[in-house]
Amino acid sequence: MRHFAVSKNIRQFPLAKRGMPVDRNLPLTERERQIILVLSEGISNKEIGRRLGLTEGTVKVHLHRIYRKLGIANRTALAVLAHTGTG
């Protein structure tokens, strides 16, 4: 399983929306890492759910938590981070 490093220069990515709590001290869970890996293929939440045996709503909840932990605002920034992370 790949592990994703967050770039030290994270300011180049869209930041979390104003008022959205950022919790960069929490580590990503194994499931969150799986979701990032599948999301980086450019597929929909529904397809991510199918591949991982989750509902689309559960995928959305996981993505929201991932965004909060990484301090980013959207799936595009997450996909960029996934592709620039270390293997």
C-alpha positions as CSV (number, residue, x, y, z in Angstrom):
1,M,0.0,0.0,0.0
2,R,1.3,3.4,-0.9
3,H,1.7,6.1,1.7
4,F,1.1,9.7,0.8
5,A,3.2,12.5,2.0
6,V,1.8,16.0,2.2
7,S,4.0,18.5,0.5
8,K,5.6,21.0,2.8
9,N,4.6,23.7,0.3
10,I,0.8,22.9,0.6
11,R,-0.1,26.6,0.0
12,Q,0.0,25.8,-3.8
13,F,-3.2,23.8,-3.4
14,P,-6.7,25.2,-2.7
15,L,-7.0,25.6,1.0
16,A,-9.9,24.4,3.1
17,K,-12.9,26.7,3.1
18,R,-13.0,29.5,5.6
19,G,-14.4,28.2,8.9
20,M,-13.7,24.6,8.0
21,P,-11.7,23.0,10.8
22,V,-8.2,21.7,9.7
23,D,-6.8,18.9,11.7
24,R,-3.4,18.2,10.2
25,N,-2.2,16.3,13.3
26,L,-4.5,13.4,12.7
27,P,-3.0,10.6,10.6
28,L,-4.8,9.2,7.6
29,T,-6.5,5.9,8.3
30,E,-5.9,2.8,6.1
31,R,-9.4,3.3,4.5
32,E,-8.6,6.9,3.8
33,R,-5.4,5.9,2.0
34,Q,-7.3,3.4,0.0
35,I,-9.8,6.1,-1.1
36,I,-7.0,8.4,-2.1
37,L,-5.4,5.8,-4.2
38,V,-8.6,5.0,-6.0
39,L,-9.6,8.6,-6.4
40,S,-6.3,9.4,-8.0
41,E,-7.5,7.3,-11.0
42,G,-10.0,10.1,-11.7
43,I,-13.2,8.1,-11.0
44,S,-16.4,9.2,-9.3
45,N,-17.4,8.7,-5.7
46,K,-20.0,6.1,-6.8
47,E,-17.3,4.1,-8.5
48,I,-14.9,4.4,-5.6
49,G,-17.7,3.0,-3.4
50,R,-18.2,0.1,-5.8
51,R,-14.6,-0.8,-5.8
52,L,-14.2,-0.6,-2.0
53,G,-17.6,-2.0,-1.0
54,L,-18.8,1.4,0.4
55,T,-21.9,3.5,-0.3
56,E,-21.4,6.8,-2.1
57,G,-22.4,8.6,1.0
58,T,-19.7,6.9,3.1
59,V,-17.1,7.8,0.4
60,K,-18.2,11.5,0.7
61,V,-17.8,11.3,4.5
62,H,-14.3,9.9,4.2
63,L,-13.3,12.5,1.6
64,H,-14.5,15.3,3.9
65,R,-12.4,13.9,6.7
66,I,-9.4,13.6,4.3
67,Y,-9.8,17.2,3.1
68,R,-9.9,18.4,6.8
69,K,-6.9,16.4,7.8
70,L,-4.8,17.7,4.8
71,G,-6.2,21.2,4.9
72,I,-7.3,21.1,1.3
73,A,-10.6,22.1,-0.3
74,N,-11.3,19.6,-3.1
75,R,-10.6,16.3,-4.9
76,T,-8.4,17.9,-7.5
77,A,-6.0,19.1,-4.9
78,L,-6.2,15.6,-3.3
79,A,-5.4,13.9,-6.6
80,V,-2.4,16.2,-7.1
81,L,-1.1,15.4,-3.6
82,A,-1.6,11.7,-4.3
83,H,0.4,11.9,-7.5
84,T,3.2,13.9,-5.9
85,G,3.4,11.7,-2.7
86,T,6.2,9.3,-2.0
87,G,5.6,5.6,-2.6
